């Protein structure tokens, strides 16, 4: 079974969708609580949002096959917390975003299994991501890594109230140059349909922080979208009215990455 899919483009832009996968292998599913088997914490439909744009812009796209419940590709392999002092789900989650246990009693993975998951699913994704960044950088002299995410607009375990529609993260300005950050915020300020925040609750996860190195020609940005703006958060259904409008704004952001 393939662990990820990579579509190589020609432009200096790589779109990573580390939580797009929703597949849960049968041997894992039988150990999960019934509610968790739906993989509710998936970044639903992000590939459907991004892939048409990537094709038009010539960008590369990498996405996993399995659910983040197998292993979270946006966490460091050593399990170090992204936001120390705050509650989060971790490298191999045992609780969901609702704070409830994912596993049946006594079925949580042990250290050996976690290590196997890292080697089987986490490491191949990151090896491919790093190699694609290097290929594009060698070709163009620079490259932008765009890490695409989405999440329910209300997740009390992670943040209070309603999440802004567009949440841009640049590791407080460390993962990309000032000009790109300025250009991206300019796109959001020029429109009135969506509210947004820069480096708010989501500043960028492991992928943004680890690979973003503007001094060496690699800029990285994370976008966390509120799912209410393009889908039904209860049924997970794609919203045919809202989604194209979100795609239009994402297109403008991606175009700024190529300027």
N, C-alpha and C positions, 0 to 999 in steps of 0.2 A: 504494500500500500504506500502510495506517495504521501509524504508528510507535509508538503507545501506545493504551491503552484507559483511559478515565476514567468511572467510575460515580459520579455525584454523589449524596451523601446529604444529610440535614438536620441531623445532630448535629455538634457542634464537634470532629470527629475525622476526620482524613485518614490513611488507611493507604497507604503507599508500598511497593511491592514491586519494587525496581529490578533485581533479578536473577532474576525469575520467568521471563522470556522464554527460550526454548530454540531458536527458529528461527534457522537459519544460511542466509542467501541462497546460492543455487547458485554464484554467481560467487566467493563466499568459500570455500565448502566445498571446492571443487576445489583450493584452495591450501593447505588444512589437512592435517596428518598424519591418517591414518585414525582413530587413537584420539581425536583432538580433535573429529572430526565428530559424535560422540555428545553433545557439549557437556557433559562430565562435571561441570564446575564450576557448573552451573546450581543455583539455589536451588529444587530440585525440590518441586513441589506446594505452594508457599507460598500461592498463590492459592486452592487447594482448602482449605487450612487456614483462611484468613482470610475469604473471601468470604461464607460462610454467617453468620459472626459479624458482619460488617459490615452485612449485610442486616438482621439482628435488631436491631442497635444503631443503625441509621441513619447509619452512617459512610460517607464517600466512600472509593473505592479507585482508585488509579492504578497501572498496571503496563505494562511495555514488551512489544513483540512479539518483538524479536530477542534473541539471546544476548548476554551480556556480552562475548563474544569480538569482537563488532562494535565496541562501545564500552561502557565501564563507567560507568554512570550515577551511581555512588556515589563517583566521583573528580572532582576539580576539572578544569575544561576546560583549564587550563594544565599539567596533568600533575604538579603538585606532590605529593610523597609525603605520605601520610597518617600514616605512622609512620617518620619519618626514622631511618636506621640499621638498619632491619629490611627483610628481603626481602619484596616484595609484587609483585602482578601488574600494577598500573598502569592508566592510562586506556584504552589499547588494548593488551591483553595480547599478549605474544609467547611467554610460557611459561604453563603451567597450574599448578594447585596441587600437582602432583606434581613440579614443577621441570623438566619436559620441554618441549622446544619445541613450540609449537602449529602452526607453519607448516613447509611443505616448504622446503628450502634455496632461498634467494633469493626467496621469495614474501612476505616480511614487508611490511607497508604502509609507504610513505614518508610524509614530512611532509605532502605535498599530500593524500594519501588520508586521513590522520588528520584533517586539517582538514575534509574533506568529511563524514566520519563524524560529527564533532562537530556540524556544521550540520544534517545530515539526521536524526540520532537523538538526540543528547544535548540540544541546545538546545530542541527542541519539548517534550521531557519536562519539562524544568525550567521552561519558560515556563508550561506547564499546571499543574504542581505549585504554583508560586508564585501563579498566578491563583486556584487553588482555595483555597489558604490564605487569601488576601485576601478571597475571597467569604465563607468561613465566619467569619473574624474580623469582617468587617463585620456579619454577621448576629447573631453571638453575643457579640462583644466580646473573645473569646479563642478559641483553637483548639489542639488537640494534634496533632502530626504523629508518627505511629508508623511507623517504618521497619522492615519485616519482612524478615528474612534467615534463611538456614539454610546449613549447611556440614557436611561429613563430620566425624565425631567425632575422627578422627586425620588430621592434615595436618602431617607433620614439617617441611615447608618454612616453615610459619607459626607453629607452636607445638609445644612438647614435650608428650608424653604424650597423655592424653584430654582433649578439651574438655568443660567443664561442660555440663550439659544446656541450661540457660537462661543466656544471657549478655546482661545488660542494659547498655546504654551511654548515658551522658548527658554525654559529653565532660567527665568528671570533675566533673559537677554544673553545668556552664556552660550546657547546652542546655535545662534544665528547672528548675522551682522545687524548693526543698527538700521541700515538702509532697508533691508528686507522687512524687518519688524515694522518699521515706519510705513512701508508700502502696504503691508497687510492690514494694519490698523486703519490706514487711509481708506481701503476698500470698505471696511465695515462702517466707518464713520460716514461714508458717502451715501449709504443706504439707510432706509428707515424701517424696513420690514422686520429685522431681527435685532435683538439686543445681544451684546457681546461683552466679553471681558478678556483681558490679556494677563496671563499668569495669575489667575485667580485660584480657585480650588484645584484646578488641574494645570500644573506648570510644565507638563511633559514627563513621561515615565522613563523607564530605563533606555528605551530605544532613542528617544530624543536626547537624553543627557549623555549617553555613552558615545553615540556616533557623531553628534553635532560638534564640529571643530572648525569654526570659521577661519581661523588662522591658517588652516591646512586645506582650505577649499571645499569643506563639507559643511553645509548649513542644514539644520534640522528644526522642524516645526511640528508640533502636535495640534490637531484640531479635535476637540471633543464636542460632538453635536448632541443637542437635546433631541431625543427620538420623537418627541411630540411634534416636531416640525416637519417630519417626512413619513411617519408611520403611525399606526395605532399601537399604543404601548401595551394594551391589554391582549389583543389578538395577534400582535406582531405583523399585522397586514400592512403592506406597502400602500401609501396614500397617493393615489394617482394625481391628485390636485396639488398637494403640498410639495411632493418630492421634486418635481421639475423646477420649482422656484428655488429650493435649496441647492439643487445642482447648478443653477445659474450663478448663485453667489460663490459656491465652491470653485466654479470655473474661473471667475475673476481672481480669486485668491491664488489659484494654481498658475494663472497667467502671469501674475506678479513674480512668482518664483522663477519664471523663465525670462524675465526682462533683464 
